[in-house]
């Protein structure tokens, strides 16, 4: 009953806004905005390339929907029986995006998961205020500084690394040339602020958060402060683009970090290597690896990106150190990934690509010791329009180093995934 009322309220809200939205979107695109369609591919931070104009308040309603067909098989040593899975469609996922221009250089973003693997009911992922000018304080206030500066404040997706700009975020899958995200999927939403300065190709960012995924005033000892920063260079010469960034995320005094387990939407591979009594909604991280470093985390990610004509390479090198509460010694987890994509055809409407992803880590379970997980992906896609993408992927993932009693002992899964995405 509660879910029905929530859906009705949400539908009424969207309909009330739609009249304003249709007018606003016919007018022009938003300032300094990463498009949700094909135009947003290979865009990382939202650009700061728009001359700001005085405009009234207006709302852009956007969204996305993705439907999957899964044909995967899995196996292990048999020590822990696996759930039986077959070939069929997964639950269609959907997002609702509200982007509101509040004033010149002042914009709000809010994303709601309408349906996801983890939750049958709609719930808010997060949102933020983006400040590109301070004219709401006084016309021309700090204009020379704000020409190169952006400020984001909110309960939002934190900008650690560049891989999260290419990942699938519930139904927003059009940026991802593959189906799955990285094995160690660095993604979290925390309350905080980020300050960006971009000039002559250089980008610098510094941010602080409270380090908490679920916000409340109970258990005050679980709060604290997390620090994150990014430094990089991004430049295009004719048909050649080069970008290189380095990022750091440090939890400081935070007792319970969710850097590799915060995605409530869930993995794009359903029920692989899950036990017999598994459910898709509760076992929603299938195929991922969480190093279970819950405090004193220091994570560093380096991401090179090169695009020459239609050929592009994106890489990830990540090292994470930390420990859980009862552990005396720090553990280390390393992740390596390389993507090679070739886009071709009119307006690069077609692409083929491959990715290799490797994780080696000192596992939290001493029975496992050093573990290794590797994944190979081969993908192809076609943009029917800038808003509609169809893709097919072959995936093969293998586990090594897990104890005889582990469900991952001699574990592997492989097969075909089909995905159709709409985003606007």
N, C-alpha and C positions, 0 to 999 in steps of 0.2 A: 504494500500500500504506500509506504513511504517513497519507494523508488518511482511508483506511478505518479505521485504528486510532484516529485522532483522533476520528472520528465515533462509533465504538463507545464510547470512553471517555467522551465527552461525554454520550451517551445514557444510559449507566449512572449517571453522576453526576446527571443530571436525575431519573432514576427514583428514586434513593436519596433525593433531596431532596423529591420530590413528596409523600410522606406528611406530612413536616413542614410543607410549604407549604400543603397543603389545610387542615390544622388551623389554621395561623396566619392564613390569609386569611379563614376563616370567623369568626375572632375579632374582628378590626377592621382598619381601614386603617392604614398606616404613619403615624408622626408626620411632620409637615412634609414632605409628599411630593407631587410632581407626578405625577398619575395618567397612565398610558400610554394611556388610552382617551379618550373624548370629554370627560371632566371635565378633562383637561389642556389643552384649547384655551384660548388667551388667558391662560394662566398663563406667567409668565416665570421668574424665579428661583423655586426651590421655596419655598413659603410658610413663614412662621414663625408659625403660628396654632394650634398644638396644645398643650394642657396635657399635659406629659410625665408618663407613669405608669411605675412600676416594672414591667418585663416581663422574662421570660426571653429568652434568645437565640432568635430565630426567623428563618426565611428566607422571602422572597417570590420565587417564580420567575415571571417574566413574559416576554413576548416579542412579536414582531410578524412578520407576513408580508405581502408585497405582490406582486401579479401585475399586469403591464401588457400592454396591447395597443397597439402603436405603428403609426400610419399617417401617417408624415411623408415629405415629399419635400424634396430640397435641390438647389441649383444654384450655380454660380459662373461666372466668365468663361471657364473652360475651360483656363486656363494650367496648372493642376494638376488632372488628372483625379480625379473623386470616386469613392468606392466606391459600387456599386449597392446600394440598400436598398429593401426592399419592406414590405408590411403584414403584421405577424405579432406573436406574443407574444415578449416579452423574458424572459430568465432570471428566475424568481421569486427574490426576495430574502427573507432571514429574519434576525432578531436574537434573541438570548437575553439576558435581563436578570435579574441576581441582585441583590436588595436585602436586606441582612441587618441586623437590629437587633442590635447587639452589647451595648448597655447603655443605660440611660436617657440619651437625648440623644446617642447615638453610633451612627451608621449607616454601612454600606458599600454602595457601588453598583459594579457591574461589568457592562459591556456587551460581548458577543461577537457579531461578524458571522458568522453561520453560513454564509450564502452571499451573495456580493456580485458586482457587475459586475467588480471588479478582481481578486478572489481566488476560486478555486473551493473553497478549503479554509477552515475556520473560523479566525478569528484575533481576538484581543482588541482592541477599539477603545480602551478605557481604563477607568479606575475611580478612585474617590476615597473618602476618609473624610469624612463630614459631622458636624460637632460643633455641637450646639445646647444642650448643657449640659455642665458640667465635674464632674458628680457622680462620675465614675469616679476623679477625684483625691481628692475629699472631698465628702460630702453637703452641698449648698448652696454649694459653692465659687464665688465671684464670681457669685452668683445674679442680683443686680440688673443687672450688666453683660450677662450671657448672656441675659437676658430679651429683649434686642433684637439680639443678636449671633449670627452663624453663621460657622463656619470650615470651609473645604473644603481638603483636602490630597490630592494624588495626581497620577497621569499622566492628565490629564483634558481635556475640552473646555473651553477658556478662555472666560470670560464677557466677550467683546468685542462690544459692541453688543447690540441686541435682536433683530435679524433671525435670528440662529442659533436662537432659541427657536421660530421658525415654519418652519424649514427641514425638509426630509426628510433623515433620517439613516439611510441605507440603507433598510431596510424600515419604519422608524418614520416613516410618512408621514401619520399621522392628524392631526397638528397643522397640516399644510400644506394650505390650501384649494386650492392649485394643484398641478401636477405637478413643474415645475422649481423650483430654487432661484434666487437672484439670479445675474445674469451674472458679477459679481465676488463669488464666494461666500466670504466671510470665515469661515473655520472652521479651527481647528488644535487639536491635542492636545499639550500639553507638560507636563513635570513642574513643579509649582509649588504655590502656596498662595494662597487668596483669603480676605479678611476682609470680612464684610458687617455693616453696622449699619443697622437699619430701625426707624423710629419716626415715628408720626403721619403716615404717608404718604410720608415721605422715605426714600430708599434711597441708601446710599453703599457703595462697594466699592473696595478696593485690593488688588492682587495682584502677585506676582513669579513668574517662571518661569525655567527655564534656557535657554529659547529653542530647544530641540532637539526635532524630531519623532521621530527614531529615536535611542533611547538606547543609548549604549555609551561605553566609556572610550577608544576609539581616536580619533585626530584631536582632541586636547584643545583645539586652537586654534579649533575650530568652535563651542565652547560660549560661554557668557556669561550675560547676564541680560536678560530682557524685563520691562517694567513695563506694567501695565494698571490702569485705574481706571474707575469709573462713578459718576455722580451723577444722581439723578432724583427724580421725584415721581409717586406712583401713588395715586389716590383715587377712590372710588365714592360717588356720591350717588344713592340710589334706583336708577333704571335708566340713569343716566349715569355713565360711567367715563372718567377722563382720566389718561393716563400720558405722561410726557416724560422721556427719558433722554439723556445724552451720555456717550460712552465714548471712551477713548484707549488705543492700543496702541503702545508704543515698544520697538524691539528693542535699543537701546543698543549694547552691544558685540558682539551676535550677528552672526556673519558670514554666516549662511545661513538666512533666515527662510522659512517655508512658509505664511504667513498665507492666501494665496489658492490654495494647491495641496496642502493637507494632507489633504483628504478622499480616503481610499483606497477608499471605497465606489463612488464614481463618479457622474457626471451621470445624470439620469433620462431624458435624450434620447440614444438609442443611435446612434453612428456618423454623426451629422449633420456635414457638412463635414469628413469624414475622407478620406484618400487611398485609392487603390485597394487597397493591401495592408494596410489597417487591420484590427485585431481589437478586439472590444468590450472585452476584458480589459486590453489594453495602451493602447488609445486611449480611456481611461475618463473624460476630461474634456470630452467633446463638448459644444459649445454654451456653454461657460464662457469667461471671459477672465482670464488671469493677467498682471498688469502686469509680472511678472518683476523686482520690486524685492527683491533677495535680502538686502540689508543696509541699515543706517541708515534703517529704516522708521519713519515716524510716521503712524499712521492714526487718524482721528477719525470717529466715526459718531454721528449724532443721529437719534433715533427717536421720533416722536410716535405715540400710539395713542389713539383716541377711539371710544367705543362708546355709542350712544344707542339703547336698545331693541335691535332686531335689526340695526341698521345700524352698521358699524364701519369705521374708516379706520386703516391702518397705513402709516407713511411711513419712508423711509430717505434720509438725506443723508450721503454719505461722501466724504471727501477723504483721499487717501493720497499721501505723498511719500517718495521713496527712490531707490536706485540699485543697479545690479549692480556686481560687483567692478571691472570694467575701466572703468566710467564715471566721469567727473570731475564731471559736473553732475547734480544731482537732477532727477528727473522727477516729474510729477504725474498722478494718475488720479482722476477724479471719478465718482461713481455717484449716481444719483437713482432712486427707486422710490416708487410710490404704489399701495396696494391699497385697493379699496372692496368690502366684502363685505356682503351682506344675508342674514341668517339668519331663517328663518320656519318656521311650522308648530308643532305641539306639541313642546315642548322644543327648539325651533330645530333640528329634524331635517333641514331642507332649507337649502341656501344657493346663492346665485349670486354671482359675483364677477368683478372685472376687475383687472388689474395692468398698469402701464406701467413699464418699466425701461430706463434709459438710462445708458450708460457713455461718457465721452469721456476720452481718455488720450493722453499722449505715449508712443508705443510704444517698446519696447526696440530694435527694428529701425529704424535710421535711414532705411532705404528707405521705411518706412511713414509716419513723421512722426506727425501727430495723427490718431488713428483715432476712429471712433464706432460703437457697437453699440447697437441698440435692439430691444426685445422687447415685444410686446403679447400678453397672455394673457386668455382668457375662459373661466371655469370654472363648473361646477355640481356639486353633491354632495348625497348623501342618506345619512343615518345609518340603516342598517337596525336596528341596536341601538347602544348606546354604544360597543361594541367593533368594529363593522363599518361601514366607509365605502366607498361607491362614488362615483367622480367621473369627470367627463369634462372635457377641456380642449382648446380651440383655441389654438395658439401660432403666432406669426409673428415671426421674428427676422431682422434685416438688418444687414449689415456695410458700412462706408463708410470710405474713406481708406487702404485697404491697397494695397500696391504691385502692379503688374501681374503680378509673379512669385509673388505670395502665393496660397495656396489660398483665402484669404478675399476675394480681389478680386471685387467684385460678388457676394459670397456672400449666401445667404439660405436659410432653411428654414421650412416651415410645414406645418400639418396637425393631425390629431386624436390625442389620447392618451386612453386609458381606463385607469383604475387602480382596483383593488379592494384595500382595506387591512383587515387584522385586527390589533388591538393589545389586549393585556390585561396 
